[in-house]
């Protein structure tokens, strides 16, 4: 029998796992893979984005609430989950931007902060790791640091001479960046809404797209997972402080989403297996390697 496939998804805050690659994770869980979500921080400095929960009692207990939300989302996705234990940096605002708070994740030394992730990689032994690109997907300091420690840990985990105190070396076979917010995808959803006679929530995004970089040409891998979009949305709604269930993220009907853009998209940035591009499977090349071993 072939070895069970294992996927690790490294995210900055609780709720990120449910908005970036969640449907693909749910698909792989359904197909029998073992999936571990690694959450770098507790989201302690995040905002309360659901107006129904913007209350003093919620703010006073935000750390505990976000842990409970993560547990609910984990159960919906069917994944395992581990905390790295770093402190949320918050999203700095202002001009000039204020300094990050002392002791936060964004100020950690990359090689030191990669250590706990190296330990988890060597314990869980993933074949594939996913995380954000070098800009963090968007320029939140925790997302950028999440990228940096993920790349550092991927490169170090298989070297027995590095972090020798953190367990036997294990080299994951592939590293991917999530590529969710590309111009082509947003335009497809926008046009899908117009085609069914609905107002598009993306009109302003399209009008202002020239102000933001587009990384659509970096996509190497498109994973068909439209059947799991409802699971993704249920997991996202479990993070009740972070999303308004009547808000922006849920305005596009499910059938429009499935027709307009039925995949979640990734960029392959490291690989030790042969896998011709473009791909339709994060485990492309991995399955064949395991079958031969």
VENVEN-V298110 format. One record per residue. N is the residue number from 1. PHI is phi in whole degrees, 0 to 359 (none if undefined). PSI is psi as a letter, one per 30 degrees, with the letter a starting at -180 (* if undefined). NEAR is the number of other C-alpha atoms within 10 Angstrom. Layout:
n=(N/N)
phi=(PHI/PHI)
psi=(PSI/PSI)
near=(NEAR/NEAR)
This chain:
n=(1/2/3/4/5/6/7/8/9/10/11/12/13/14/15/16/17/18/19/20/21/22/23/24/25/26/27/28/29/30/31/32/33/34/35/36/37/38/39/40/41/42/43/44/45/46/47/48/49/50/51/52/53/54/55/56/57/58/59/60/61/62/63/64/65/66/67/68/69/70/71/72/73/74/75/76/77/78/79/80/81/82/83/84/85/86/87/88/89/90/91/92/93/94/95/96/97/98/99/100/101/102/103/104/105/106/107/108/109/110/111/112/113/114/115/116/117/118/119/120/121/122/123/124/125/126/127/128/129/130/131/132/133/134/135/136/137/138/139/140/141/142/143/144/145/146/147/148/149/150/151/152/153/154/155/156/157/158/159/160/161/162/163/164/165/166/167/168/169/170/171/172/173/174/175/176/177/178/179/180/181/182/183/184/185/186/187/188/189/190/191/192/193/194/195/196/197/198/199/200/201/202/203/204/205/206/207/208/209/210/211/212/213/214/215/216/217/218/219/220/221/222/223/224/225/226/227/228/229/230/231/232/233/234/235/236/237/238/239/240/241/242/243/244/245/246/247/248/249/250/251/252/253/254/255/256/257/258/259/260/261/262/263/264/265/266/267/268/269/270/271/272/273/274/275/276/277/278/279/280/281/282/283/284/285/286/287/288/289/290/291/292/293)
phi=(none/293/298/296/289/228/237/244/244/258/230/281/226/297/109/298/295/269/247/222/83/291/293/297/301/298/298/293/300/298/272/105/283/261/236/242/268/253/250/289/233/271/70/295/256/285/273/262/261/262/301/288/247/280/228/303/294/288/299/292/237/298/297/294/295/292/295/294/297/297/296/294/295/303/295/295/283/78/256/271/210/222/260/276/91/281/264/309/278/74/257/295/227/124/220/283/294/288/294/289/292/303/83/277/302/296/257/292/292/300/293/289/291/289/304/300/285/302/302/295/299/289/280/277/58/290/275/227/236/239/200/265/281/296/266/77/83/207/280/277/303/289/292/296/293/301/301/297/285/294/295/299/290/302/288/267/299/271/258/296/276/251/48/297/282/257/105/299/300/215/257/300/271/216/233/236/256/291/229/273/255/259/298/299/292/296/294/297/294/301/291/297/294/297/295/259/76/250/290/271/285/258/303/293/301/297/296/253/297/297/276/231/289/245/246/300/285/270/294/246/218/240/260/293/208/300/296/254/301/298/296/305/292/296/295/295/294/296/275/296/285/260/221/272/298/257/261/307/292/242/273/269/304/301/293/294/300/295/285/285/203/276/240/250/241/217/246/281/242/216/202/247/235/281/204/301/262/284/245/233/208/297/262/301/88/289/304/294/298/291/295/278/274)
psi=(k/k/k/k/k/k/k/k/j/k/l/e/l/k/f/e/f/f/f/j/g/e/e/e/e/e/e/e/e/f/g/g/l/k/k/k/k/k/j/e/l/f/g/f/g/l/l/j/f/j/f/f/g/i/l/e/e/e/e/f/g/e/e/e/e/e/e/e/e/e/e/e/e/e/e/e/f/g/l/l/k/k/k/f/g/l/k/k/f/l/j/k/k/l/j/l/k/l/l/l/k/k/g/l/e/f/g/k/k/e/e/e/f/f/e/e/e/e/e/e/e/f/e/f/h/k/f/k/k/k/a/l/a/f/g/g/e/l/h/k/e/e/e/e/e/e/e/e/f/e/e/e/e/e/f/f/f/g/j/f/f/k/h/f/f/g/l/k/k/k/j/l/f/k/k/l/k/k/i/e/i/l/e/e/e/e/e/e/e/e/e/e/e/e/f/g/g/l/k/k/f/g/e/e/e/e/e/g/f/f/f/k/k/k/g/f/f/f/k/f/k/j/j/j/g/e/f/g/e/e/e/e/e/e/e/e/f/f/i/f/f/f/k/j/f/g/a/e/f/g/f/j/k/e/e/e/e/e/e/e/i/g/l/k/k/l/k/k/f/k/k/g/l/k/j/k/k/l/l/g/k/f/g/k/e/e/e/e/e/e/e/f/*)
near=(5/11/10/12/20/20/25/26/26/26/26/29/24/28/25/18/26/25/14/24/24/24/27/24/29/23/21/22/18/13/10/12/17/19/24/23/21/23/24/27/22/23/24/20/15/19/14/18/14/17/12/11/16/13/11/9/9/15/17/10/11/20/16/14/19/24/17/15/21/26/18/18/26/21/13/18/24/19/21/14/18/12/18/18/12/20/22/22/23/19/15/14/9/6/6/7/9/10/9/15/14/11/12/16/25/23/17/16/11/19/13/12/23/24/21/17/23/26/21/20/27/19/14/16/19/23/22/23/26/26/30/28/23/16/15/21/19/13/11/17/21/27/26/20/25/30/24/21/25/26/23/19/27/23/16/21/28/19/14/15/10/15/21/12/10/18/15/14/21/21/20/25/20/24/24/24/26/21/24/20/16/17/18/14/19/20/18/16/23/23/19/22/21/12/12/10/9/14/14/17/18/17/14/9/15/13/9/9/14/10/8/9/9/14/16/17/9/15/20/20/23/19/19/18/21/21/16/20/22/12/20/26/20/17/26/30/21/24/25/20/24/21/20/19/19/9/12/11/14/15/15/18/13/15/12/18/19/18/13/18/19/19/23/24/28/28/25/20/14/17/15/12/15/12/17/9/11/12/19/16/17/27/20/17/18/21/17/14/14/14/10/7/7)
